[in-house]
Amino acid sequence: MAEITWEEPYCAEGNNCFRIGTDTEGNAYIAVAGQEERHLTDSRDALRALIRDIKEGKADHLL
């Protein structure tokens, strides 16, 4: 398994903090901060679209 490089946690007001990670093979990862061993994997493009929707308030309920 490729090593994941995690970014600093992102915390929205009133929500759990989550972390974004990437590896050298082009995979993107998302996990609740502190629980990185239980991550979800997808393409960087899919993860980027999810984050964009969360920031725009479209997918806030997913977290």
The first five atom37 places (N, CA, C, CB, O) and aatype in JSON, in Angstrom:
{
  "aatype": [12, 0, 6, 9, 16, 17, 6, 6, 14, 18, 4, 0, 6, 7, 2, 2, 4, 13, 1, 9, 7, 16, 3, 16, 6, 7, 2, 0, 18, 9, 0, 19, 0, 7, 5, 6, 6, 1, 8, 10, 16, 3, 15, 1, 3, 0, 10, 1, 0, 10, 9, 1, 3, 9, 11, 6, 7, 11, 0, 3, 8, 10, 10],
  "atom_mask": [
    [1, 1, 1, 1, 1],
    [1, 1, 1, 1, 1],
    [1, 1, 1, 1, 1],
    [1, 1, 1, 1, 1],
    [1, 1, 1, 1, 1],
    [1, 1, 1, 1, 1],
    [1, 1, 1, 1, 1],
    [1, 1, 1, 1, 1],
    [1, 1, 1, 1, 1],
    [1, 1, 1, 1, 1],
    [1, 1, 1, 1, 1],
    [1, 1, 1, 1, 1],
    [1, 1, 1, 1, 1],
    [1, 1, 1, 0, 1],
    [1, 1, 1, 1, 1],
    [1, 1, 1, 1, 1],
    [1, 1, 1, 1, 1],
    [1, 1, 1, 1, 1],
    [1, 1, 1, 1, 1],
    [1, 1, 1, 1, 1],
    [1, 1, 1, 0, 1],
    [1, 1, 1, 1, 1],
    [1, 1, 1, 1, 1],
    [1, 1, 1, 1, 1],
    [1, 1, 1, 1, 1],
    [1, 1, 1, 0, 1],
    [1, 1, 1, 1, 1],
    [1, 1, 1, 1, 1],
    [1, 1, 1, 1, 1],
    [1, 1, 1, 1, 1],
    [1, 1, 1, 1, 1],
    [1, 1, 1, 1, 1],
    [1, 1, 1, 1, 1],
    [1, 1, 1, 0, 1],
    [1, 1, 1, 1, 1],
    [1, 1, 1, 1, 1],
    [1, 1, 1, 1, 1],
    [1, 1, 1, 1, 1],
    [1, 1, 1, 1, 1],
    [1, 1, 1, 1, 1],
    [1, 1, 1, 1, 1],
    [1, 1, 1, 1, 1],
    [1, 1, 1, 1, 1],
    [1, 1, 1, 1, 1],
    [1, 1, 1, 1, 1],
    [1, 1, 1, 1, 1],
    [1, 1, 1, 1, 1],
    [1, 1, 1, 1, 1],
    [1, 1, 1, 1, 1],
    [1, 1, 1, 1, 1],
    [1, 1, 1, 1, 1],
    [1, 1, 1, 1, 1],
    [1, 1, 1, 1, 1],
    [1, 1, 1, 1, 1],
    [1, 1, 1, 1, 1],
    [1, 1, 1, 1, 1],
    [1, 1, 1, 0, 1],
    [1, 1, 1, 1, 1],
    [1, 1, 1, 1, 1],
    [1, 1, 1, 1, 1],
    [1, 1, 1, 1, 1],
    [1, 1, 1, 1, 1],
    [1, 1, 1, 1, 1]
  ],
  "atom_positions": [
    [[0.84, -1.18, 0.0], [0.0, 0.0, 0.0], [0.89, 1.24, 0.0], [-0.95, -0.01, 1.21], [1.88, 1.31, 0.72]],
    [[0.51, 2.22, -0.81], [1.27, 3.46, -0.88], [1.08, 4.27, 0.4], [0.84, 4.29, -2.11], [0.03, 4.19, 1.05]],
    [[2.09, 5.05, 0.75], [2.0, 5.88, 1.95], [1.14, 7.11, 1.66], [3.4, 6.3, 2.44], [1.29, 7.74, 0.62]],
    [[0.25, 7.44, 2.58], [-0.65, 8.58, 2.44], [-0.04, 9.79, 3.12], [-2.05, 8.26, 3.04], [0.44, 9.7, 4.25]],
    [[-0.04, 10.92, 2.42], [0.39, 12.18, 3.0], [-0.86, 12.96, 3.36], [1.31, 13.0, 2.01], [-1.62, 13.37, 2.48]],
    [[-1.09, 13.17, 4.67], [-2.29, 13.85, 5.15], [-2.05, 15.34, 5.3], [-2.75, 13.25, 6.48], [-0.99, 15.77, 5.77]],
    [[-3.05, 16.14, 4.91], [-3.01, 17.58, 5.12], [-3.5, 17.89, 6.53], [-3.88, 18.33, 4.06], [-3.98, 17.0, 7.24]],
    [[-3.37, 19.14, 6.94], [-3.88, 19.56, 8.24], [-5.4, 19.37, 8.27], [-3.5, 21.05, 8.54], [-6.05, 19.48, 7.23]],
    [[-5.97, 19.08, 9.44], [-7.43, 18.88, 9.53], [-8.21, 20.13, 9.12], [-7.83, 18.48, 10.95], [-7.77, 21.26, 9.37]],
    [[-9.36, 19.92, 8.5], [-10.28, 20.99, 8.18], [-11.47, 20.84, 9.13], [-10.73, 20.95, 6.67], [-12.1, 19.78, 9.17]],
    [[-11.78, 21.88, 9.87], [-12.87, 21.82, 10.85], [-13.87, 22.92, 10.54], [-12.33, 21.97, 12.3], [-13.53, 24.11, 10.55]],
    [[-15.11, 22.54, 10.26], [-16.18, 23.5, 10.08], [-16.89, 23.68, 11.4], [-17.17, 23.05, 8.96], [-16.9, 22.76, 12.23]],
    [[-17.49, 24.82, 11.62], [-18.17, 25.09, 12.88], [-19.29, 24.09, 13.11], [-18.72, 26.52, 12.89], [-20.18, 23.94, 12.26]],
    [[-19.26, 23.41, 14.25], [-20.31, 22.46, 14.6], [-20.21, 21.11, 13.94], [0.0, 0.0, 0.0], [-21.09, 20.28, 14.13]],
    [[-19.16, 20.86, 13.18], [-19.01, 19.58, 12.48], [-17.74, 18.87, 12.93], [-18.99, 19.79, 10.96], [-16.88, 19.47, 13.57]],
    [[-17.62, 17.61, 12.58], [-16.38, 16.88, 12.81], [-15.28, 17.45, 11.93], [-16.57, 15.37, 12.54], [-15.54, 17.99, 10.86]],
    [[-14.07, 17.31, 12.39], [-12.92, 17.7, 11.57], [-12.57, 16.53, 10.65], [-11.7, 18.1, 12.46], [-12.67, 15.37, 11.05]],
    [[-12.18, 16.84, 9.44], [-11.75, 15.78, 8.54], [-10.43, 16.15, 7.91], [-12.79, 15.53, 7.47], [-10.02, 17.31, 7.9]],
    [[-9.75, 15.13, 7.38], [-8.44, 15.32, 6.75], [-8.48, 14.78, 5.33], [-7.32, 14.63, 7.57], [-9.18, 13.82, 5.03]],
    [[-7.72, 15.43, 4.48], [-7.56, 15.03, 3.09], [-6.14, 14.5, 2.93], [-7.84, 16.23, 2.11], [-5.2, 15.07, 3.48]],
    [[-6.0, 13.42, 2.19], [-4.68, 12.87, 1.94], [-4.52, 12.46, 0.48], [0.0, 0.0, 0.0], [-5.51, 12.25, -0.22]],
    [[-3.29, 12.35, 0.04], [-2.99, 11.88, -1.31], [-1.8, 10.93, -1.26], [-2.7, 13.08, -2.27], [-1.01, 10.95, -0.31]],
    [[-1.68, 10.12, -2.29], [-0.49, 9.27, -2.4], [0.16, 9.51, -3.76], [-0.85, 7.77, -2.23], [-0.36, 10.28, -4.57]],
    [[1.28, 8.88, -3.99], [2.05, 9.1, -5.23], [1.42, 8.42, -6.44], [3.46, 8.6, -5.05], [1.87, 8.64, -7.56]],
    [[0.39, 7.6, -6.22], [-0.28, 6.9, -7.33], [-1.5, 7.64, -7.85], [-0.68, 5.51, -6.89], [-2.21, 7.14, -8.72]],
    [[-1.75, 8.85, -7.32], [-2.87, 9.64, -7.8], [-4.18, 9.4, -7.09], [0.0, 0.0, 0.0], [-5.22, 9.89, -7.53]],
    [[-4.17, 8.66, -5.99], [-5.38, 8.42, -5.22], [-5.55, 9.52, -4.18], [-5.34, 7.04, -4.54], [-4.58, 10.06, -3.67]],
    [[-6.8, 9.84, -3.87], [-7.11, 10.81, -2.83], [-7.85, 10.08, -1.71], [-7.96, 12.0, -3.4], [-8.52, 9.08, -1.95]],
    [[-7.7, 10.6, -0.5], [-8.28, 9.98, 0.68], [-8.95, 11.03, 1.53], [-7.21, 9.22, 1.49], [-8.52, 12.19, 1.54]],
    [[-9.99, 10.64, 2.25], [-10.65, 11.52, 3.21], [-10.96, 10.69, 4.44], [-11.95, 12.18, 2.61], [-11.36, 9.53, 4.34]],
    [[-10.77, 11.31, 5.62], [-11.03, 10.61, 6.88], [-11.38, 11.63, 7.94], [-9.8, 9.76, 7.31], [-10.99, 12.79, 7.86]],
    [[-12.12, 11.17, 8.94], [-12.35, 12.0, 10.12], [-11.01, 12.13, 10.82], [-13.47, 11.39, 11.07], [-10.31, 11.14, 10.99]],
    [[-10.66, 13.34, 11.24], [-9.38, 13.56, 11.92], [-9.29, 12.67, 13.15], [-9.22, 15.05, 12.31], [-10.23, 12.57, 13.94]],
    [[-8.15, 12.02, 13.29], [-7.94, 11.09, 14.39], [-8.31, 9.66, 14.06], [0.0, 0.0, 0.0], [-8.02, 8.75, 14.83]],
    [[-8.95, 9.46, 12.91], [-9.36, 8.12, 12.49], [-8.89, 7.84, 11.06], [-10.89, 7.97, 12.58], [-9.61, 7.25, 10.27]],
    [[-7.67, 8.28, 10.75], [-7.15, 8.16, 9.39], [-7.06, 6.72, 8.9], [-5.8, 8.81, 9.31], [-7.07, 6.47, 7.7]],
    [[-6.97, 5.76, 9.82], [-6.9, 4.35, 9.41], [-8.23, 3.88, 8.82], [-6.52, 3.47, 10.6], [-8.28, 2.83, 8.18]],
    [[-9.31, 4.64, 9.02], [-10.63, 4.31, 8.48], [-10.99, 5.3, 7.38], [-11.71, 4.31, 9.6], [-12.0, 6.0, 7.49]],
    [[-10.19, 5.38, 6.35], [-10.37, 6.38, 5.3], [-11.18, 5.85, 4.12], [-9.02, 6.87, 4.82], [-11.35, 4.65, 3.95]],
    [[-11.68, 6.79, 3.31], [-12.32, 6.48, 2.04], [-11.35, 6.88, 0.94], [-13.7, 7.23, 1.89], [-10.61, 7.85, 1.08]],
    [[-11.35, 6.12, -0.15], [-10.44, 6.37, -1.26], [-11.23, 6.67, -2.52], [-9.51, 5.15, -1.49], [-12.27, 6.05, -2.78]],
    [[-10.75, 7.63, -3.31], [-11.37, 7.96, -4.59], [-10.35, 8.7, -5.43], [-12.68, 8.8, -4.4], [-9.22, 8.91, -5.0]],
    [[-10.74, 9.11, -6.6], [-9.84, 9.88, -7.44], [-9.74, 11.3, -6.89], [-10.32, 9.89, -8.92], [-10.62, 11.76, -6.17]],
    [[-8.68, 11.98, -7.22], [-8.52, 13.38, -6.78], [-9.65, 14.25, -7.33], [-7.15, 13.94, -7.24], [-10.13, 15.14, -6.63]],
    [[-10.08, 13.99, -8.56], [-11.16, 14.79, -9.14], [-12.47, 14.62, -8.37], [-11.36, 14.42, -10.6], [-13.17, 15.59, -8.13]],
    [[-12.79, 13.39, -7.99], [-14.02, 13.14, -7.24], [-13.95, 13.79, -5.87], [-14.27, 11.63, -7.1], [-14.93, 14.37, -5.4]],
    [[-12.81, 13.68, -5.22], [-12.63, 14.28, -3.91], [-12.69, 15.81, -4.0], [-11.3, 13.84, -3.29], [-13.29, 16.46, -3.14]],
    [[-12.09, 16.37, -5.02], [-12.11, 17.82, -5.21], [-13.55, 18.31, -5.4], [-11.25, 18.22, -6.44], [-13.93, 19.34, -4.85]],
    [[-14.35, 17.57, -6.16], [-15.75, 17.94, -6.38], [-16.54, 17.86, -5.07], [-16.4, 17.03, -7.44], [-17.37, 18.73, -4.8]],
    [[-16.3, 16.84, -4.26], [-16.98, 16.72, -2.97], [-16.63, 17.9, -2.07], [-16.6, 15.39, -2.29], [-17.52, 18.48, -1.45]],
    [[-15.37, 18.24, -1.98], [-14.95, 19.35, -1.12], [-15.54, 20.66, -1.6], [-13.42, 19.44, -1.08], [-15.97, 21.48, -0.79]],
    [[-15.57, 20.86, -2.9], [-16.15, 22.09, -3.46], [-17.63, 22.19, -3.07], [-15.99, 22.12, -5.01], [-18.1, 23.26, -2.69]],
    [[-18.36, 21.08, -3.16], [-19.77, 21.09, -2.78], [-19.96, 21.32, -1.29], [-20.43, 19.78, -3.17], [-20.88, 22.02, -0.89]],
    [[-19.09, 20.75, -0.47], [-19.19, 20.98, 0.97], [-18.97, 22.46, 1.29], [-18.16, 20.1, 1.73], [-19.72, 23.04, 2.07]],
    [[-17.96, 23.05, 0.69], [-17.66, 24.46, 0.96], [-18.77, 25.37, 0.47], [-16.35, 24.85, 0.29], [-18.97, 26.45, 1.03]],
    [[-19.5, 24.95, -0.56], [-20.61, 25.76, -1.08], [-21.9, 25.48, -0.3], [-20.82, 25.47, -2.57], [-22.94, 26.08, -0.6]],
    [[-21.84, 24.58, 0.68], [-23.02, 24.28, 1.48], [-23.96, 23.27, 0.88], [0.0, 0.0, 0.0], [-25.04, 23.02, 1.43]],
    [[-23.61, 22.67, -0.24], [-24.47, 21.71, -0.91], [-24.46, 20.32, -0.25], [-24.06, 21.58, -2.35], [-25.45, 19.6, -0.29]],
    [[-23.34, 19.97, 0.36], [-23.2, 18.62, 0.88], [-22.84, 18.6, 2.37], [-22.15, 17.87, 0.09], [-22.25, 17.63, 2.86]],
    [[-23.19, 19.65, 3.08], [-22.83, 19.77, 4.49], [-23.36, 18.6, 5.32], [-23.37, 21.08, 5.05], [-22.72, 18.17, 6.28]],
    [[-24.51, 18.08, 4.95], [-25.12, 16.98, 5.7], [-24.36, 15.67, 5.56], [-26.55, 16.79, 5.25], [-24.58, 14.75, 6.34]],
    [[-23.47, 15.56, 4.59], [-22.7, 14.32, 4.4], [-21.66, 14.13, 5.48], [-22.02, 14.32, 3.05], [-21.27, 13.0, 5.76]],
    [[-21.21, 15.19, 6.1], [-20.22, 15.09, 7.15], [-20.9, 14.85, 8.45], [-19.35, 16.33, 7.22], [-20.24, 14.73, 9.48]]
  ]
}
